[in-house]
Amino acid sequence: MDQKVRAAGDALAGPLPRGKTAQKKRSRKSRSRGLRTKTGCLTCRSRHKKCDEKVPICGPCSISNRDCVYADSSNSAAIPIAKPSTSPPGLATIEELDTSKSPSQLADDAGTHVSDNTTPTYHSQFELTAQDVQSQARGAGTAQHREEIPHQFSCSPETVASDLLTADLASTRWLDLLATDAAQADGTFSLAPSPEPTNTTLHSVPPGVSAVEQSREPQYEAYNDVTAERRQWQSSQDIALTNQEALLFRHFTQRAARWLDLFDPFKNFSNYATRLALRNLGLLRAILALAARHNAMVQARSGNQVSDHSQAIQYYYETLLYVQTALKYNSYVHSEELLGTAIVISTYEMLDESDSNWQRHLKGVFWIQRSQNVNGASTGLRQAVWWAWLRQDLWAAFRERRRCFSFWRPVKDLNEMTEDELADNSIFLLSQVVNYCADSPTALPSDAEATARQAKLGDLLMGMLERWKSFLTPKFNPLPTVAKAPGVFEPLWIHPPQYGVAIQAYNFARILITLHRPAILGIDGYMKTQRILSDAVNTICGIAMELEDEGCQIVSAQCLFGAGLCAQDDARRETIISLIEACEARTGWHMEAMRDDLRAEWAKSG
């Protein structure tokens, strides 16, 4: 048809003048098909800025101190921009799962795993943002054959809102949450506008340096000079501590940091964050606040003195005031120091379980991590912060019957993980089970479709747990221990102790799935359910009986709470209560609310 039209046009035009030859008309590419470059970093493209394409960091990103991300040339054309899908890439949908297969086969059939930062599937009213495109580009071409988490319970709707927050806005929102609640609790506290910061306002004067000499240090002038900017909030020498502050600093390093360093072979909080704190007043004040509060609780429990949190509260307020001032600097907004401060403050608030504001503030910490692309594979302190945060968030989500905020998934397959990474992965799987519980349908039992769907999801998760267990090394097995007088539970000693906590988390997950999965009909189904619950309870409690390491007590107590949900007779119930009290005695944490909630659950069942 096109040839006929062209021929007709030539005929109407008539013959060419003598001496003229036909020249092919040069077609001009449209702006949508050639003039617009498709190279450059994703950050500049999303900001509609011209990119000079320098690697590893382009000029515009270097000046604005933004994350510079280039798309994989082999995959960049395939990056989706706006349309949400019904299932994540590479994931077999629930309808495609063969219910005749065993749980472990279902887990293997779930498909390949997408990137650690791959954008989750959202509800239809949401669209992907430029940040999601960057995240997806980072994950292109990662390892295959990973466990896939069904999108039905893999992330929280709050992850969508976090995509709209820049690092500046995320940290400001988090600070606003803390400041508002602090002002409501104490009418004398407020975050008034701070003056322009100087070196003496952001960190203490190092020993041997006069205030005059300190003021002569270069002031912040060039926004693209990160080194000069860091001098405004990072001391060039260790900050001097008073004797009381030195005692609190050691208390954090030797005790409180152990809760945060659980499963971390490098002990980033006790070995690295403490070093950062000696050069950053905000992180130091947060550490002193946590140590002072915990120390007061320990002293009060031992009967030495009345619990006095005034010193801890003062350090807490000083931390907020410091952060408000330091957030003016872009390098601080993207720093490890801010991440460390946020999670230490979150731990400070977790000490008091009656304070529901802590659960709201966890969302603020999530915003900061999301804006910095921090996840469970970020390495170093950033990775340690993420795992410590996840352990807190999954417990808060379980108590609130909501989904966990994070949608990150492990980069490595189980067969590629070290023993410590496998231990961490038990927490990740537990967080997915918490999501499963939050999504349990409220429909009537007559809703066969919802019931079948819930059963399939439960089988899939149970298969993932069993696959995780199949990769454990002998270090996760119990060792011989001294025989004790016959009791309700048989003691189980696992060393290193953090591996015992991983086994507890695995069994806590099995309990939650069994309690929320539709019941298997018949006597065989009933016996199977009771066998799973009894085995899980015995294992959790047996490990708790021999678990004395202080860093393990918090997660262990939470797993004991899960075991208590299945306890039927008074002897087992009272033993579980005593084990939780032992966790409280070793750490000094207040766990009355946990025990009261357990008793309330038992009262419902009669």
N, C-alpha and C positions, 0 to 999 in steps of 0.2 A: 504493500500500500504506500509506504514512504517513497519507494522508488518511482512509482507512478506519479505521485505528486511532484517529485523533484523533476521528472522528465517533462511534465506539463509546464512547470515554471520555466524550464530552459527553452521550450518551444515558444512561449509567449514573449520571452526576452529577445528572441531572434538571434542571428549569428553574431559572433564577436567581431569588432572592428579589425581591419587588417593590421598585422603587426602586434596584435595583442594576444597574449597567451592566458589561458585560464589559470587563475591563482586560487589556491585553497584558502578560504576565509579562515582566519585565525579566531577560534572561539575563545571567549573570555570566561574563565571559570567564575561561577557564582560565588558569593561570599560564603555560602553554606557548603561549597564543595571545592575549596582549594585555597582561598585567600586566608582563611583562618587556620592557623597552625594547630596541629594536634600533638605537637611535642611540648616540652616544658613540664614543670612539676605540677602535680595535681593541686597543690596549695595555691599557686598563682592562678591556675585555671579556674578554681572555684571562687577566687577573689576577683577574677576578671582583670588580672594584672599581667603586664608583659614580663615574660621570664627569660633571663639570659642563658638558661639551661646549663649553668655551671654545676658540676658534681663534686662532692656529694651534696653541697648546699648551694643553692642559687643565690644571686645577689639580693633580690627582694626579700627572700626568707631570712638571709643573714642579717639584713638591716633591721627587720622587724622581729627577729629572734623567734621565728615560727618553725614548726616542724616541716621540713622539706621532704616531700615524698614523690618519687617518680613511679609511674605505672610500669609494670612489666610489659615490654613491647609485644610479647607473644600473647598476652592476655588482656591488654588494655582495651582493645576494641570490644571485648566481651563484658565489660563492667556495666552492670545495670544501673540506671539512674533513678527511676521513679517507680516502676511497677513492682508492687509486692507480690511474692509468690505464695502459693499454698503450702509449699514445703521447701526447706532449705536444700541447696544443691547437693546431689549425691545421697539424699536420704530417702529410703523407701517409706512411703506413706503408711499410715496405720492400716489402711484398707488393703495394702499390698502384702502385709505380713501374713505368713502362713500360721494359723493358730494350732496346727497339728504338730508344729515343731517344738522342741524343748526350749526353755528360757535361754540357754546358752546359744542355741542355734539362732534364736530370734535376735540376740545381740549381734551375732556375726552378720546376719542378713540386713542389719539396719543401714548399711551403706558406708561409703567412705566419709571421712570427716573433713569438714571445711576448715578454713583458717581460724586461728585463735581470735582474730579480730573481725571475722566475717560478720556482716550485718545480719542480725536476726530477722526472722519473719515477723512483721508487725500486723496489726489489724488493718483492714482495708482503708481506713480513713487516714493512715499515716503514709508518708513518703520518705524516701531515703534522703539524707542530707549530704552535703559535700564531705563532711567528716566521715560519713559511712563509706563513701567512695574511696577515700584515702585508706580507711581501715581495710576495705576489701582488697585494694591493690596490694597492700603490704602482705596479705596472706596468700596471694596467688602463687601456686606452684609448691605448696607445702606438702609434707609427707602424706601418703595415702593410707588406707586401711585403718582408720582410726574409728573409735567408738563414736557413734552419732547420737545426739540427744534430740529426741523429737521436739519440734517447735512448739508443741502444745504445752510444754512445761519447761522450756529452756531459758526463758527470760521474762523479765518483768516489764509491764507497760511503761514504768518510769524510765527505762533506758531510752525511750524515744525522746522524752523531754530533755534528757541530758545531752543529746546530740546538738541541741540548739544553744548550748552554753559554751562560750569560749573559756579558756583557762582563767582569764581575769574575772569573768562573771561568775564562774563556778566557785572560785575561792571566796568571792565577795558574798555570794548567796549563803555559803556555809558559815562564814563569819557572822552574817546577819542573824542566822538561826541561833547561834550560840549567844550573841549579844542580847537579842530580844529576850531569850529565856533567862539569861543572867540578870537583866534589868527587872524582870518580873519577880524573880526570887529575892533580889536585893535592890530596893529603890534608890540606894546611894550610888549604884553602878551605872555608868553610861559610857558609850563610845562617842565622845564629842569629837568634832573635826580636829585632826592633829595638825600641828605646824609642819612645815617642810622639814623632812628628817635630815639630821646631820650625823656624822660618825659617832658622836657622843650620845645621841638619842637612841641609836639602834643597837649598840653593843657597849659593854663596859670598857673603860680605859684599861688597857693591859698593864700589868705591873711594870714599873720603871718608865712609863711614858706619861708625861704631864698632859693635862687637858689642853694646854696651848699647843704642844707638839701634835696632839691628836687633831686639833682643828686645822692644822696646816696640811693635812693629807689631801690629796686631790679630791675635789668635789665632783658630784655627778653632773657632767655636761653633755657628753655625746651619748645619745641613746643607743647607738650601735656599738659602743665600747662596753662589752659585757664585763670585762675584767674590772674596769673602773666602776661600773655600777655595783658589782658584787661587794666592793669595799664599803658601800653604804650600809649593808646589812650583815656582812660577814667580817668578824674580827681577824686581824692579821696575827694575833697571838692568843693563846688560851686565856679565857676569862678567869679571873681570880675568884675563888669561892671562899666563903666563910667556913668556919669549922662545922656549923650546923648544916650548911649546904653540902659540904663534902660528905657528911654522914648520909644525907638523903640521896646524894648522887650514887654513893656505893650501894645504898639500899635498892635503888632502881637497877643498877648493873647486876647485882647478885641475886635479886629476887624478882622484881616486876618484869624485867626484860625477859626472863625465862618463859613467861606466859606468851609473850609475843614471838619468841624464837622457837616455839614448838615446831618440830619437823625440819627446821632450818639447820643444815649441817655447818653453815658458816657463822651462825649466831650473829646476824647483822645488827640486831638491836643492842646487844651487850658489847660487841666488839667494834662496831662501826658507827652506829648512830650516836653513841656516847662521845666519840671523838668529834663528830660534827657539832654536837651540842656545846662543846667547849669553845667553839668559834661562832656560835649563833645563839643569841640571848633568848630568842623565842622558843626554840627547841629545848634549851636548857631549862627555862621556866616551866614548860610543859612537863618535863621529866621530874622536876622538883615538886610540882603540884601532885603528880601521880604518886610519887614516893612518899610525900608528906601525908596524903590521904590514907594510903595503905598502912603506913607506919602508925598513924593514929588509931586505925581499926585494930591493928595487931596489939597495940599497947592496951587498948580498952578491953579487948578480949582476954588478955592475960591478967586483968585486974589491976594493972600498975597505975592507970590513970583513967579519967573520964575522957571519952572520945571527943577530941577537939579538932574540928576541921578548919578553923579560922586561918591557919597558916597555909593550908592547901588551897583554900579559896582565894587567898591573896595572890599566890603564885598563878592560879588559874586566871584571875583578872589581869594580871600583868602580861600573861601570854596573849590574851585577846587584844590588849592595847598594843603590844608589839606587832602582832600580825596585821592589825589595821594600818599601822605605819609602813610596814615592810611591803605590803601588797601594792604599793606605788611602783615597785620595781619589777619589771617584766622577768628578770632573771630569778627573782625570788618566787614569783608565781609559778615558775616551771621547775623549782628546785626540789631536791631530795629533802631539804630541811622542812619545807612546808608540808610535804607528804608525811614525814616523820612526826611533825607537830600534830597534824590532824589525827593520826591513829593513836598517838599517846593520849591526846585529849579525849578521844572516843573511849579508850580504856579507862581513863579517869572517871568518865560518866557511867561506865558499865559497872563500876564497883558498887553503885547503889541501884539495885534492881527495881526499887520503887519509883525511880526517876524515869518516867516514860519519855522524857525529852531525848534521852540517849538514842532511842530507836528512830526518832526523826532526824537526829544529827548524823546517823549512819548514811542517810541518803545524801547529805552534804559531802561526806567523805567520798562517796561514790561519784558525785559530780566532779570533784577535783581529779580523781583517778581517771575518769572517762575523758576529761578534757586534756589530760596529759598522755593518753593512750597507755596507761599503766595496767598491766594484767598479770596473770600467774606465770608468765614466761618472760617477764621484763628483765630478769637477772638483777642481782645485787639487792640493795635496800628497797628499791621500788617493788620488786617481786615479793620480798618479805612483808612489806606493808600490805600488799594486795591479799596475801594469804591470811595474815592476821585479821584484816578487815572481813574477809569472807567468813572466817570462823565466828566473828561477832554477828555478822548480818544473818547468817543462816539460823542462828539461835533466836534472834529477834523476829525473823520471818516465821519461824515455827511457832513462837508464842503468839504472834499477831495473826496467824493463819493467812499469811500473804506469801507471795513469791519473792525469792531473792532478787535483788536489783541487778546483779551481774548476768550477762549472757556469754561471757568468755568460755571457751572450751579448750581443753589441753591440746597443745601442739603435737606432742609426741604420742605414739601409740604405747600401750602398756608394755610391750616387749622391748621398747627403747628406753624405758624409765629406769632410773636408779632406785635403790631401796627407799631413800628419802622422798623421792618424787612419787613413788607408789603410796607412801604414807600420806603425802599431801593429797593425792588423788582420791583417797578415801573420804576426805572432807568435801572434795568437789562432788563426788557421787552422792554424798549425804545431802548436799545443797540441792541437787536435782530431785532427790526424793522429797525434800521439803516443798519444792515446786509442785510435784505430783500431788501431794496432800492438799496443797492450797487450791488445786484445780479439781479436786474430787467433786463430782456432780452432786447437786442437791436434789436431783430429780427423784421421783418415786421409784421404788424397785420395779414397777411395771414398765419402766422405760428401758426396754431391752437393748436398744441401740446404744444408749449412754452407758449401760452396764457392761456391754461387750467391749466398748471402747476403753473403759477404765480397766477392765481385766487385761486387755492386750498391752496397754501401757505399763501396767504393773508387772506383767510377765517380761516385758522388754527390759525394764529397770532391774528386775531380779536377775535376769541373764547377765546384765552388765556387771552386777556385783559379783556374781559367781566367776565371771571371766577375770575380774580384778583379783579375786582370791587365788585363781590358778597361777598367777605370775608371782606370788609371794615366795620369798626365799626362806630358808630355815630360821632366819633371825626373827621371824614373826611367830614362830612356834613356842609353846610354853617350855620352860626349863624345869628341872627337878627342884622342888622346894621342901622345906621342913614340914613334916606332917603335923597337923593341928587337931585339936579335939573336933569330933564330928559336929558339923554345923549344917545350916540350911544350904550353903553353897560351898563348892570345892574350890580352894584357892588356886589361881593360875598365875605363875610368874613369867612374864615376858621381858626380856632384856635385849636391846635398849628399851627403856620404858615408853618412849614415844611410839614405838611399834605396837605396844600393847594398846595405846589409845587409838591407833588406826584400826585395830581389830574391834575395839569397842564401837567406833563410828560405823564400821561395816555392819555390825549386828544391830545397832540403833536404826540404820537404814532398813534392814530386813524387817524389823518390828513395824516401822511406819508403813512400809508397803503392804505387809500382811494385814494391818489394821484398816487400811483404806482400800484394799483391793476387794472386789465383790467376793463373797464367800463361795467356796467350792462346795457344791451340794453333795450330800451323801456322807456315810460314815467315814469313807476313805478321805474325803475332803476335810472333814472335821479333824480327823487324826493328824493329817498332814499339817494343818494350820497350827494345832496345838504343839506339834513337834518342833516346828520352826520357832514359835514364840518361846517355848521352854528352853530350847538350845541357846537362843539369843540372850535371854535373861540370865541364864547360868553363866554364859561366857562373860558378859559385861560385869556382872557382880563378882565372879571369880577373879577377874583381872583387877578390879578395884580393890579387892582385899589385899593384894600384894603391891599395889601401885603407890609408892611413897614420894616420887619425884614431884616437887612443887609445880613445875611448869606444866605438868600433865593434869593437874587436879580440876581445872575449870571444865575442860572438855569431858573429862571422865564423869564429873557430876552431872553434866547435861545428858550423857548417855545413861547414867543411872536413873535419871528422871524418865527417860524412854522405857527403861526396863520396868520401872514402877508402874507404868500404865498397864502392864500385863500381869502384875502380881495379884494373885487371887486370895491366898491365905494370909492370916495375920503375921505369922512368923516371917515369911518372905518380905512382907511389907515393912515390918519393923527393922529388919536387917538392912533393907535398902535405905531407910531413913538414917540409920546409924552410919552407913557408908557415906552418905551425903554429908553428914555432920563431920565425919573424919576429913573429907575434902575441905570443908570450911575451916576446920582447925589447922590444917597444914598451910592454908593460904591466907586466912584472915578475911576472906570474902564473906559478905552477908548472903546466905542462901536460904533464909527463912521463907522468902516468897516461893522458892522452888518447892520446899517441903510442904508449905501450906496448900499450894496448888495440887500437889499429889494427893494430899488427904482429901481435898475437895472432890477430886476425881473418884477416889475410892468411895466417898460418901454417896455419890450418884449411883454406883453399882450395888450399894447395900452391903 
